Amino acid sequence: MTGRRLSAAPVLLCAALTLGACGNAGRFEQALPAATSAAPVAKPNRVVQQTPASEREHERILSSYGGAYDDPRLEALITKTVERLVAASDRPDQAYKVTILNSGAVNAFALPTGQLYVTRGLIALASDTSELSSVLSHEMAHVLAKHAAMREDQARQAAVVTRVVTDMSNDPDLTALALAKTKLTMASFSRQQEFEADGIGVGIAARAHFDPYGAARFLTAMERNAALKIGKSALDPRVQDFTSSHPATPERIANAQATARQYSSPENNERDRETYLAAIDNIVYGEDPSEGFVRGRRFLHPKLGFTFTAPDTFTLDNTAQAVIGVREGGSQAMRFDVVRVPAEQSLGDYLNSGWMDGVDKSSTEDININGFPAASATAHGDQWQFKVYALRFGSDVYRFIFATKQKSTESERNARETVNSFRRLTLDEIQAARPLRIKVINVQPGDTVESLSHRMAGVDHPAERFRVLNGLDAHAQVKPRDRVKIVVD
């Protein structure tokens, strides 16, 4: 949840398990670095030709992904990697500029101009330079094969449709929803283009003398990482994980392995793991506290100064649009976001203003939550029952929306206790808020996957996550003097 002022969610929440995809509500807008603060990586004698359109897209990407992530060691590693890949490609004259994005999402993408983007979340997931090279060469392949240009043409056509929708609709929320759906549709390359980019990318990496199996290993890591998120809500379409726009299907992994076999030879097996681990040691992992972050069932936003705690058995997910909570089994869900409400409008009037269908106006009640003015109401859908709260905190209004398939004493208690846990952070809590980081350590005699995972801080499924972060399968064990990644605070 990274913005401060945002329009209300359009219409009734789609369904409890897809609350995060219902509109553009909830994104906090914080000051972001200017484009010049991006962490560019390009060979000095090659210059990416910027266009007004690409500059606007660059700014939009920075805004959507928390700005650029500044890390000289990572920039140096990527510079060297890109230079090797470019020299081994069929178009050594093509210029590239890589921007590291300050996002815990696992994502990478390219613009037709040769601007490549990779998130620190993806960098943290990769285990060696050959895996990172497979991602970079894959995105370079999209540029070389003009896939990115084709997608841009599709986006321009979609923009025409969006303008028509805008002209026909006086409802800005419905217009925003149409635009979000259009962007989501255009976000993915076709299946054929993905396979083509995989083939080209593996070839480039192999000719640059990186281990050609890096692509298959990283695709496997992506698939396993995505599996850890099963049961969580849909993400903001602007911040899709790499697995959404680049699905890591078993067929794609098998094809990457088959392509790698064509290039495999003793001199083509460089993984460069030690250099890579040295470069990512201390990289920020997961959410940046300045954007708000989840710790277990608790959400904290030090910059805006508040916190709340979700009910037992709920898993929280901080998306760009909202904080989404889903109960185990999916029978209950919640959404927390920020909305624009004029200062002169009462919160009760806002709840009854028509932004949500099925609101029982007779249930609307003005209340006080830990000293903050608030209002509550109930709403009914075909399959879901809703309890909604609006709370004024400073100049902003925050909204809790609870959905349950069947209203019960427990669902009522969960909603009430969550809302009542909303409070102002203390100064000590604000000062103590710091990001999680990747720490690279040496395995000591007696260390096991289980003992090392117990040292992991602030993550769910620590043992499984340790294995995924370190490329270990379900039965692999660590050995003394191995270098491994753990997450620490």
Buried (B, 14 or more C-beta within 10 A) or exposed (E): BBBBEBBBBBBBBBBBBEBBBBBBBBBBEBEBBEBEEBBBBBBEEBEBEBEEBBEEBBBEBBBBBBBBBEBEBBBEBBBBBBBBBBEBBEEEEBBBBBBBBBBBBBBBBBBBBBBBBBBBBBBBBBBBBBBBBBBBBBBBBBBBBEBBBBBBEEBEEBBEEBEEBBEEEEEEBBBBBBBBBBBBEBBBBEEEBBBBBBBBBBBBBBBBBBBBBBBBBBBBBBBBBBEBBEEBBBBBBBBBBBBBBBBBBEEBBEBBBEBBEEBBEEEBBBBBBEEBBEBBBEBBBBBBBBBBBBBEBEBBBBBBBBBBBBBEBBBBBBBBBBBBBBBEEEBBBBBBBBBEBEEEEBBBBBBBEEBBEEBEEEBBEEBEBBEBBBBBBBBBBEEBBBBBBBBBBEEBBBBBBBBBBEBEEBBBEBBBBBBEBBBBBEEEEBEEBEBBBBBBBEBEEEBEBEEBBEBBBBBBBBBBBBBBBBBBEEEEEBEEEBBBBBBBB
